[in-house]
Amino acid sequence: MRKKILVLCLLVCMTFSLFAANKYYDNGSQRFTISAGVDFPLSITRFADNTTKTFFDTKLSLGGYGSICYQLNVSPQIALGCEIGYMFNFVIDGKLVTNVPIIAKATWLPVQGTIDIPISLGAGICYLSLSDGGSYLPFYVSAEIGLQYYFTENWGIGVNTGVWMIPEIYFSSAAKEKNAFATFLPATLMVTYRQ
């Protein structure tokens, strides 16, 4: 089994290296992306009672997400930039949970040209708010992969998915029972302009 996985990994790496030989981006190339789609709540872990709720047990509904991202290539395969988004979900009792992530984002483009495969890592803060008035600024981490097709030299469309992680950590002893860790799975459509 391990040999099969190793062979599969080698084939994937060789395929990426064949496509990566064709460089489209230069230092200073820019990408502006607008994304919209849904987010699936994957899990919520509460540290007070050491329980993890997954998928439909999280008591969160399927939510929506939209974002704007700007990136600048610092090398032909690496782009750095920032993203601001808006995510919402409803709790089973009807309360609205909103997240506004503001993150720094690094993207590796192993396949680029007419087809791009961006692989991104992001980190920053997230304004988390509940409709009953509570709000918090937790840390936010994302890992994503996408597939984009450029139908002109500058304009492309694509899809994106990954995992978003939001740890909600309180340091005061009165609020420690609220400590939690949430993960979400995004599925978004994106439009990108590059130059």
ChimeraX commands (.cxc) that place a marker at each C-alpha (Angstrom):
marker #1 position 0.00,0.00,0.00 radius 0.5
marker #1 position 2.79,2.43,0.88 radius 0.5
marker #1 position 4.53,1.72,-2.42 radius 0.5
marker #1 position 1.34,2.56,-4.33 radius 0.5
marker #1 position 0.99,5.85,-2.46 radius 0.5
marker #1 position 4.66,6.68,-3.06 radius 0.5
marker #1 position 4.32,5.92,-6.80 radius 0.5
marker #1 position 1.16,8.06,-6.97 radius 0.5
marker #1 position 2.91,10.95,-5.21 radius 0.5
marker #1 position 5.87,10.70,-7.59 radius 0.5
marker #1 position 3.54,10.73,-10.62 radius 0.5
marker #1 position 1.74,13.82,-9.30 radius 0.5
marker #1 position 5.06,15.59,-8.66 radius 0.5
marker #1 position 6.37,14.71,-12.13 radius 0.5
marker #1 position 3.15,15.99,-13.72 radius 0.5
marker #1 position 3.44,19.26,-11.79 radius 0.5
marker #1 position 7.10,19.62,-12.78 radius 0.5
marker #1 position 6.23,19.14,-16.49 radius 0.5
marker #1 position 3.65,21.90,-16.33 radius 0.5
marker #1 position 5.80,24.07,-14.06 radius 0.5
marker #1 position 8.48,24.26,-16.75 radius 0.5
marker #1 position 6.17,26.64,-18.62 radius 0.5
marker #1 position 6.38,29.85,-16.58 radius 0.5
marker #1 position 3.69,32.45,-17.20 radius 0.5
marker #1 position 4.26,34.84,-14.30 radius 0.5
marker #1 position 7.23,37.15,-13.70 radius 0.5
marker #1 position 8.32,39.09,-10.64 radius 0.5
marker #1 position 5.78,41.88,-10.26 radius 0.5
marker #1 position 2.87,40.08,-11.97 radius 0.5
marker #1 position -0.42,40.87,-10.25 radius 0.5
marker #1 position -3.64,38.92,-9.65 radius 0.5
marker #1 position -6.96,40.28,-8.43 radius 0.5
marker #1 position -9.56,37.65,-7.49 radius 0.5
marker #1 position -13.22,37.86,-6.47 radius 0.5
marker #1 position -14.69,34.67,-4.94 radius 0.5
marker #1 position -18.19,33.64,-3.90 radius 0.5
marker #1 position -19.60,30.34,-2.73 radius 0.5
marker #1 position -20.60,28.23,0.25 radius 0.5
marker #1 position -18.91,27.01,3.41 radius 0.5
marker #1 position -19.61,23.70,5.13 radius 0.5
marker #1 position -19.03,23.56,8.90 radius 0.5
marker #1 position -16.71,20.53,9.32 radius 0.5
marker #1 position -16.18,20.43,13.07 radius 0.5
marker #1 position -16.37,22.34,16.33 radius 0.5
marker #1 position -14.27,21.18,19.25 radius 0.5
marker #1 position -15.11,22.54,22.70 radius 0.5
marker #1 position -12.17,22.35,25.08 radius 0.5
marker #1 position -14.19,22.68,28.31 radius 0.5
marker #1 position -15.78,19.23,27.94 radius 0.5
marker #1 position -13.36,17.87,25.28 radius 0.5
marker #1 position -16.11,17.15,22.75 radius 0.5
marker #1 position -16.00,17.40,18.97 radius 0.5
marker #1 position -19.12,17.84,16.88 radius 0.5
marker #1 position -18.84,17.16,13.15 radius 0.5
marker #1 position -20.88,18.10,10.08 radius 0.5
marker #1 position -24.58,18.27,11.01 radius 0.5
marker #1 position -23.86,17.93,14.75 radius 0.5
marker #1 position -22.14,21.35,14.78 radius 0.5
marker #1 position -25.59,23.01,14.90 radius 0.5
marker #1 position -24.44,25.39,12.15 radius 0.5
marker #1 position -26.15,25.63,8.79 radius 0.5
marker #1 position -24.54,25.59,5.39 radius 0.5
marker #1 position -23.24,29.12,4.99 radius 0.5
marker #1 position -22.13,31.62,2.39 radius 0.5
marker #1 position -18.78,33.22,1.65 radius 0.5
marker #1 position -17.44,36.04,-0.50 radius 0.5
marker #1 position -13.98,37.60,-0.72 radius 0.5
marker #1 position -11.64,39.93,-2.55 radius 0.5
marker #1 position -7.96,39.02,-2.87 radius 0.5
marker #1 position -4.97,40.90,-4.30 radius 0.5
marker #1 position -1.60,39.20,-4.86 radius 0.5
marker #1 position 1.77,40.20,-6.30 radius 0.5
marker #1 position 4.31,37.69,-7.61 radius 0.5
marker #1 position 7.64,37.88,-5.77 radius 0.5
marker #1 position 9.00,35.08,-7.98 radius 0.5
marker #1 position 7.59,33.29,-11.04 radius 0.5
marker #1 position 5.86,30.68,-8.83 radius 0.5
marker #1 position 5.21,32.52,-5.54 radius 0.5
marker #1 position 2.64,35.28,-5.00 radius 0.5
marker #1 position 2.05,37.20,-1.77 radius 0.5
marker #1 position -0.93,39.34,-0.91 radius 0.5
marker #1 position -3.97,39.85,1.26 radius 0.5
marker #1 position -7.60,38.83,1.31 radius 0.5
marker #1 position -10.69,40.15,3.04 radius 0.5
marker #1 position -13.86,38.08,3.14 radius 0.5
marker #1 position -17.29,37.72,4.65 radius 0.5
marker #1 position -18.69,34.39,5.87 radius 0.5
marker #1 position -22.04,33.66,7.52 radius 0.5
marker #1 position -23.79,30.65,9.02 radius 0.5
marker #1 position -26.97,30.25,11.06 radius 0.5
marker #1 position -27.06,28.41,14.37 radius 0.5
marker #1 position -29.92,25.92,14.81 radius 0.5
marker #1 position -31.75,28.39,17.11 radius 0.5
marker #1 position -31.76,31.03,14.34 radius 0.5
marker #1 position -28.84,33.17,15.51 radius 0.5
marker #1 position -26.55,34.52,12.80 radius 0.5
marker #1 position -22.80,33.86,13.08 radius 0.5
marker #1 position -20.63,36.09,10.89 radius 0.5
marker #1 position -16.89,35.95,10.28 radius 0.5
marker #1 position -14.87,38.63,8.51 radius 0.5
marker #1 position -11.39,37.20,7.87 radius 0.5
marker #1 position -8.55,39.60,7.09 radius 0.5
marker #1 position -5.54,37.51,6.13 radius 0.5
marker #1 position -2.09,37.61,4.58 radius 0.5
marker #1 position -1.92,35.00,1.84 radius 0.5
marker #1 position 0.96,33.17,0.13 radius 0.5
marker #1 position 0.26,31.23,-3.07 radius 0.5
marker #1 position 2.39,28.70,-4.90 radius 0.5
marker #1 position 1.60,28.30,-8.62 radius 0.5
marker #1 position 3.18,24.99,-9.71 radius 0.5
marker #1 position 0.97,24.90,-12.85 radius 0.5
marker #1 position 0.46,28.21,-14.65 radius 0.5
marker #1 position -0.53,29.64,-18.00 radius 0.5
marker #1 position -3.92,28.89,-19.57 radius 0.5
marker #1 position -4.56,26.61,-16.58 radius 0.5
marker #1 position -3.46,27.71,-13.09 radius 0.5
marker #1 position -3.43,25.53,-9.98 radius 0.5
marker #1 position -2.98,27.93,-7.03 radius 0.5
marker #1 position -2.08,26.33,-3.69 radius 0.5
marker #1 position -2.43,28.89,-0.87 radius 0.5
marker #1 position -1.77,29.31,2.82 radius 0.5
marker #1 position -3.26,32.23,4.72 radius 0.5
marker #1 position -3.10,33.56,8.27 radius 0.5
marker #1 position -4.59,36.55,10.00 radius 0.5
marker #1 position -7.45,37.61,12.22 radius 0.5
marker #1 position -11.18,37.16,11.91 radius 0.5
marker #1 position -13.90,39.39,13.29 radius 0.5
marker #1 position -16.39,36.84,14.67 radius 0.5
marker #1 position -19.82,38.10,15.66 radius 0.5
marker #1 position -23.04,36.54,16.95 radius 0.5
marker #1 position -26.43,38.15,16.34 radius 0.5
marker #1 position -27.06,38.27,20.09 radius 0.5
marker #1 position -24.30,40.87,20.44 radius 0.5
marker #1 position -21.17,38.90,21.27 radius 0.5
marker #1 position -18.03,39.48,19.19 radius 0.5
marker #1 position -14.42,38.33,19.24 radius 0.5
marker #1 position -11.18,38.63,17.20 radius 0.5
marker #1 position -9.77,35.10,16.88 radius 0.5
marker #1 position -6.79,33.96,14.84 radius 0.5
marker #1 position -7.63,32.54,11.39 radius 0.5
marker #1 position -5.68,30.03,9.24 radius 0.5
marker #1 position -6.55,28.75,5.77 radius 0.5
marker #1 position -5.12,26.15,3.39 radius 0.5
marker #1 position -6.64,26.10,-0.11 radius 0.5
marker #1 position -6.22,24.66,-3.60 radius 0.5
marker #1 position -7.87,25.85,-6.77 radius 0.5
marker #1 position -8.19,25.26,-10.48 radius 0.5
marker #1 position -8.47,28.23,-12.86 radius 0.5
marker #1 position -8.96,28.45,-16.62 radius 0.5
marker #1 position -7.96,31.67,-18.42 radius 0.5
marker #1 position -10.26,32.20,-21.39 radius 0.5
marker #1 position -8.32,35.34,-22.37 radius 0.5
marker #1 position -4.79,36.49,-21.61 radius 0.5
marker #1 position -6.00,38.36,-18.52 radius 0.5
marker #1 position -9.36,36.93,-17.41 radius 0.5
marker #1 position -9.94,33.55,-15.80 radius 0.5
marker #1 position -12.61,31.61,-13.94 radius 0.5
marker #1 position -12.19,28.74,-11.55 radius 0.5
marker #1 position -13.09,26.82,-8.43 radius 0.5
marker #1 position -11.45,26.71,-5.02 radius 0.5
marker #1 position -11.65,24.55,-1.89 radius 0.5
marker #1 position -9.60,23.82,1.21 radius 0.5
marker #1 position -9.96,24.08,4.96 radius 0.5
marker #1 position -10.37,27.10,7.23 radius 0.5
marker #1 position -9.46,26.91,10.92 radius 0.5
marker #1 position -10.70,29.35,13.56 radius 0.5
marker #1 position -9.51,28.83,17.14 radius 0.5
marker #1 position -11.61,30.77,19.65 radius 0.5
marker #1 position -9.37,31.06,22.72 radius 0.5
marker #1 position -10.26,33.09,25.82 radius 0.5
marker #1 position -7.67,33.75,28.50 radius 0.5
marker #1 position -9.90,35.05,31.28 radius 0.5
marker #1 position -10.97,32.37,33.77 radius 0.5
marker #1 position -14.61,33.50,33.51 radius 0.5
marker #1 position -14.75,32.74,29.76 radius 0.5
marker #1 position -12.52,29.64,29.50 radius 0.5
marker #1 position -15.55,27.38,29.06 radius 0.5
marker #1 position -16.12,29.12,25.69 radius 0.5
marker #1 position -12.74,27.99,24.26 radius 0.5
marker #1 position -13.32,26.18,20.96 radius 0.5
marker #1 position -11.77,25.28,17.62 radius 0.5
marker #1 position -13.86,25.38,14.42 radius 0.5
marker #1 position -13.06,24.12,10.93 radius 0.5
marker #1 position -14.90,24.89,7.70 radius 0.5
marker #1 position -14.73,23.52,4.14 radius 0.5
marker #1 position -15.18,26.19,1.44 radius 0.5
marker #1 position -16.42,25.57,-2.11 radius 0.5
marker #1 position -16.15,28.78,-4.12 radius 0.5
marker #1 position -16.24,30.04,-7.68 radius 0.5
marker #1 position -13.69,32.69,-8.54 radius 0.5
marker #1 position -13.03,35.25,-11.23 radius 0.5
marker #1 position -9.43,36.45,-11.61 radius 0.5
marker #1 position -7.89,39.35,-13.50 radius 0.5
marker #1 position -4.12,39.10,-13.98 radius 0.5
marker #1 position -1.49,41.34,-15.56 radius 0.5
marker link #1:1,2 radius 0.2
marker link #1:2,3 radius 0.2
marker link #1:3,4 radius 0.2
marker link #1:4,5 radius 0.2
marker link #1:5,6 radius 0.2
marker link #1:6,7 radius 0.2
marker link #1:7,8 radius 0.2
marker link #1:8,9 radius 0.2
marker link #1:9,10 radius 0.2
marker link #1:10,11 radius 0.2
marker link #1:11,12 radius 0.2
marker link #1:12,13 radius 0.2
marker link #1:13,14 radius 0.2
marker link #1:14,15 radius 0.2
marker link #1:15,16 radius 0.2
marker link #1:16,17 radius 0.2
marker link #1:17,18 radius 0.2
marker link #1:18,19 radius 0.2
marker link #1:19,20 radius 0.2
marker link #1:20,21 radius 0.2
marker link #1:21,22 radius 0.2
marker link #1:22,23 radius 0.2
marker link #1:23,24 radius 0.2
marker link #1:24,25 radius 0.2
marker link #1:25,26 radius 0.2
marker link #1:26,27 radius 0.2
marker link #1:27,28 radius 0.2
marker link #1:28,29 radius 0.2
marker link #1:29,30 radius 0.2
marker link #1:30,31 radius 0.2
marker link #1:31,32 radius 0.2
marker link #1:32,33 radius 0.2
marker link #1:33,34 radius 0.2
marker link #1:34,35 radius 0.2
marker link #1:35,36 radius 0.2
marker link #1:36,37 radius 0.2
marker link #1:37,38 radius 0.2
marker link #1:38,39 radius 0.2
marker link #1:39,40 radius 0.2
marker link #1:40,41 radius 0.2
marker link #1:41,42 radius 0.2
marker link #1:42,43 radius 0.2
marker link #1:43,44 radius 0.2
marker link #1:44,45 radius 0.2
marker link #1:45,46 radius 0.2
marker link #1:46,47 radius 0.2
marker link #1:47,48 radius 0.2
marker link #1:48,49 radius 0.2
marker link #1:49,50 radius 0.2
marker link #1:50,51 radius 0.2
marker link #1:51,52 radius 0.2
marker link #1:52,53 radius 0.2
marker link #1:53,54 radius 0.2
marker link #1:54,55 radius 0.2
marker link #1:55,56 radius 0.2
marker link #1:56,57 radius 0.2
marker link #1:57,58 radius 0.2
marker link #1:58,59 radius 0.2
marker link #1:59,60 radius 0.2
marker link #1:60,61 radius 0.2
marker link #1:61,62 radius 0.2
marker link #1:62,63 radius 0.2
marker link #1:63,64 radius 0.2
marker link #1:64,65 radius 0.2
marker link #1:65,66 radius 0.2
marker link #1:66,67 radius 0.2
marker link #1:67,68 radius 0.2
marker link #1:68,69 radius 0.2
marker link #1:69,70 radius 0.2
marker link #1:70,71 radius 0.2
marker link #1:71,72 radius 0.2
marker link #1:72,73 radius 0.2
marker link #1:73,74 radius 0.2
marker link #1:74,75 radius 0.2
marker link #1:75,76 radius 0.2
marker link #1:76,77 radius 0.2
marker link #1:77,78 radius 0.2
marker link #1:78,79 radius 0.2
marker link #1:79,80 radius 0.2
marker link #1:80,81 radius 0.2
marker link #1:81,82 radius 0.2
marker link #1:82,83 radius 0.2
marker link #1:83,84 radius 0.2
marker link #1:84,85 radius 0.2
marker link #1:85,86 radius 0.2
marker link #1:86,87 radius 0.2
marker link #1:87,88 radius 0.2
marker link #1:88,89 radius 0.2
marker link #1:89,90 radius 0.2
marker link #1:90,91 radius 0.2
marker link #1:91,92 radius 0.2
marker link #1:92,93 radius 0.2
marker link #1:93,94 radius 0.2
marker link #1:94,95 radius 0.2
marker link #1:95,96 radius 0.2
marker link #1:96,97 radius 0.2
marker link #1:97,98 radius 0.2
marker link #1:98,99 radius 0.2
marker link #1:99,100 radius 0.2
marker link #1:100,101 radius 0.2
marker link #1:101,102 radius 0.2
marker link #1:102,103 radius 0.2
marker link #1:103,104 radius 0.2
marker link #1:104,105 radius 0.2
marker link #1:105,106 radius 0.2
marker link #1:106,107 radius 0.2
marker link #1:107,108 radius 0.2
marker link #1:108,109 radius 0.2
marker link #1:109,110 radius 0.2
marker link #1:110,111 radius 0.2
marker link #1:111,112 radius 0.2
marker link #1:112,113 radius 0.2
marker link #1:113,114 radius 0.2
marker link #1:114,115 radius 0.2
marker link #1:115,116 radius 0.2
marker link #1:116,117 radius 0.2
marker link #1:117,118 radius 0.2
marker link #1:118,119 radius 0.2
marker link #1:119,120 radius 0.2
marker link #1:120,121 radius 0.2
marker link #1:121,122 radius 0.2
marker link #1:122,123 radius 0.2
marker link #1:123,124 radius 0.2
marker link #1:124,125 radius 0.2
marker link #1:125,126 radius 0.2
marker link #1:126,127 radius 0.2
marker link #1:127,128 radius 0.2
marker link #1:128,129 radius 0.2
marker link #1:129,130 radius 0.2
marker link #1:130,131 radius 0.2
marker link #1:131,132 radius 0.2
marker link #1:132,133 radius 0.2
marker link #1:133,134 radius 0.2
marker link #1:134,135 radius 0.2
marker link #1:135,136 radius 0.2
marker link #1:136,137 radius 0.2
marker link #1:137,138 radius 0.2
marker link #1:138,139 radius 0.2
marker link #1:139,140 radius 0.2
marker link #1:140,141 radius 0.2
marker link #1:141,142 radius 0.2
marker link #1:142,143 radius 0.2
marker link #1:143,144 radius 0.2
marker link #1:144,145 radius 0.2
marker link #1:145,146 radius 0.2
marker link #1:146,147 radius 0.2
marker link #1:147,148 radius 0.2
marker link #1:148,149 radius 0.2
marker link #1:149,150 radius 0.2
marker link #1:150,151 radius 0.2
marker link #1:151,152 radius 0.2
marker link #1:152,153 radius 0.2
marker link #1:153,154 radius 0.2
marker link #1:154,155 radius 0.2
marker link #1:155,156 radius 0.2
marker link #1:156,157 radius 0.2
marker link #1:157,158 radius 0.2
marker link #1:158,159 radius 0.2
marker link #1:159,160 radius 0.2
marker link #1:160,161 radius 0.2
marker link #1:161,162 radius 0.2
marker link #1:162,163 radius 0.2
marker link #1:163,164 radius 0.2
marker link #1:164,165 radius 0.2
marker link #1:165,166 radius 0.2
marker link #1:166,167 radius 0.2
marker link #1:167,168 radius 0.2
marker link #1:168,169 radius 0.2
marker link #1:169,170 radius 0.2
marker link #1:170,171 radius 0.2
marker link #1:171,172 radius 0.2
marker link #1:172,173 radius 0.2
marker link #1:173,174 radius 0.2
marker link #1:174,175 radius 0.2
marker link #1:175,176 radius 0.2
marker link #1:176,177 radius 0.2
marker link #1:177,178 radius 0.2
marker link #1:178,179 radius 0.2
marker link #1:179,180 radius 0.2
marker link #1:180,181 radius 0.2
marker link #1:181,182 radius 0.2
marker link #1:182,183 radius 0.2
marker link #1:183,184 radius 0.2
marker link #1:184,185 radius 0.2
marker link #1:185,186 radius 0.2
marker link #1:186,187 radius 0.2
marker link #1:187,188 radius 0.2
marker link #1:188,189 radius 0.2
marker link #1:189,190 radius 0.2
marker link #1:190,191 radius 0.2
marker link #1:191,192 radius 0.2
marker link #1:192,193 radius 0.2
marker link #1:193,194 radius 0.2
marker link #1:194,195 radius 0.2
view
